[in-house]
Amino acid sequence: MTKENGNEIAVKSTMPGIIIKIMVKVGEKVNEGDVTAILESMKMENDVKSPISGKVTRIFVKEDDTVNLDDILMIIKS
């Protein structure tokens, strides 16, 4: 789910699917466990949760984007 680079964490897709909802915005503060996006895979909705508390610094996907396993969805800085 994550890849660390200093104090930045890359939130990755845990499965292939379609991003149906982005729940955060760049600059928004999130807590560990907050839902950051909803990914549809095999007709099921899956929550993508923040692995850390911090601030969203970048978002690389938008709603209706198709993603693959391990695609970076966003960066959170602790």
JORA-V675904 format. One record per residue. SS is DSSP state (h for helix, s for strand, l for the rest). NEAR is the number of other C-alpha atoms within 10 Angstrom. Layout:
SS/NEAR
SS/NEAR
This chain:
l/18
s/20
s/13
s/12
s/10
l/8
l/9
s/18
s/23
s/22
s/24
s/20
l/21
l/17
l/17
l/16
s/22
s/20
s/23
s/17
s/17
s/18
l/12
l/17
l/14
l/13
l/13
l/11
s/16
s/22
l/15
l/11
l/13
l/17
s/17
s/22
s/22
s/20
s/26
s/19
s/15
l/10
l/9
s/9
s/15
s/18
s/15
s/22
s/18
l/24
l/19
l/18
l/15
s/20
s/19
s/22
s/17
s/15
s/17
l/10
l/16
l/14
l/13
l/14
l/13
s/16
s/21
l/13
l/12
l/16
l/18
s/20
s/22
s/22
s/24
s/26
s/20
l/16
